[in-house]
Amino acid sequence: MCRHRPHCPPAYATDRDAAHTVASHPEQGWSLLCNGVVVFDDTGELLPDGEVIAPHRHTDAHCGSVPDPKSPRARPRRSSGRRARR
């Protein structure tokens, strides 16, 4: 299927996501790669034989940098465009 030089990785290789995109539908959340893999925005994949690869997104939870939602720094600041009076 791939006519690129060098050839894109096959659908069953570990680096299959490196293949070129031949059709992109960001409004629907998916793209088709030249090796026949459908890649979804949530990082899930559908292989040509119908095998499903669960989403494998790297999250901040793995890095230990998830902010405490109760922390004042985690809350977005609201700006009214004016400075508050004291």
C-alpha positions as CSV (number, residue, x, y, z in Angstrom):
1,M,0.0,0.0,0.0
2,C,2.9,2.4,0.8
3,R,4.7,4.0,-2.0
4,H,6.9,6.3,0.1
5,R,10.7,6.0,0.2
6,P,11.7,4.8,2.6
7,H,8.6,2.6,3.1
8,C,6.4,3.4,6.0
9,P,6.3,0.9,8.9
10,P,3.8,-2.0,8.4
11,A,0.5,-2.0,10.3
12,Y,1.8,-4.6,12.9
13,A,5.1,-2.9,13.6
14,T,5.6,-1.1,17.0
15,D,6.2,2.2,15.2
16,R,3.1,1.9,12.9
17,D,2.0,5.4,13.9
18,A,5.0,6.9,12.0
19,A,3.3,6.0,8.6
20,H,2.1,8.9,6.4
21,T,-1.5,10.1,6.8
22,V,-3.5,9.5,3.6
23,A,-6.9,10.8,4.9
24,S,-7.6,13.0,7.9
25,H,-10.9,13.8,9.5
26,P,-10.2,15.9,12.6
27,E,-13.8,16.8,12.9
28,Q,-14.6,13.2,13.4
29,G,-11.5,12.4,15.4
30,W,-9.7,9.9,13.2
31,S,-7.0,9.6,10.4
32,L,-6.1,6.8,8.0
33,L,-2.5,6.0,7.6
34,C,-0.9,4.6,4.4
35,N,-0.3,1.2,6.2
36,G,-4.1,0.8,6.6
37,V,-4.2,1.7,10.3
38,V,-7.0,4.1,11.5
39,V,-5.7,6.3,14.3
40,F,-8.1,8.0,16.7
41,D,-7.6,11.3,18.5
42,D,-7.6,9.5,21.9
43,T,-4.6,7.5,20.6
44,G,-6.6,4.3,20.1
45,E,-6.1,2.4,16.8
46,L,-7.9,0.1,14.5
47,L,-5.6,-2.3,12.6
48,P,-6.5,-3.5,9.1
49,D,-7.7,-6.9,10.3
50,G,-10.1,-5.3,12.8
51,E,-7.9,-5.6,15.9
52,V,-8.4,-2.8,18.3
53,I,-5.5,-1.2,20.1
54,A,-6.7,0.6,23.2
55,P,-5.7,4.2,23.8
56,H,-2.2,4.5,25.0
57,R,-1.9,8.2,25.7
58,H,0.9,9.3,28.0
59,T,-0.7,11.2,30.8
60,D,0.6,13.6,33.5
61,A,-0.3,11.0,36.1
62,H,2.6,8.9,34.9
63,C,4.9,11.8,35.4
64,G,3.7,12.7,38.9
65,S,2.9,16.2,37.9
66,V,-0.9,16.2,38.3
67,P,-1.9,19.3,40.2
68,D,-4.1,19.0,43.3
69,P,-7.5,20.2,42.2
70,K,-8.0,21.8,45.6
71,S,-4.8,23.9,45.2
72,P,-5.3,27.6,44.4
73,R,-2.7,27.2,41.7
74,A,-4.9,24.6,39.9
75,R,-7.9,26.9,39.6
76,P,-8.0,29.1,36.5
77,R,-7.9,32.8,37.3
78,R,-10.8,34.9,36.2
79,S,-10.1,38.3,34.8
80,S,-12.8,40.9,34.5
81,G,-10.5,43.3,32.7
82,R,-10.4,45.6,35.8
83,R,-8.2,45.5,38.8
84,A,-9.9,44.7,42.1
85,R,-10.4,47.5,44.5
86,R,-8.9,47.2,48.0
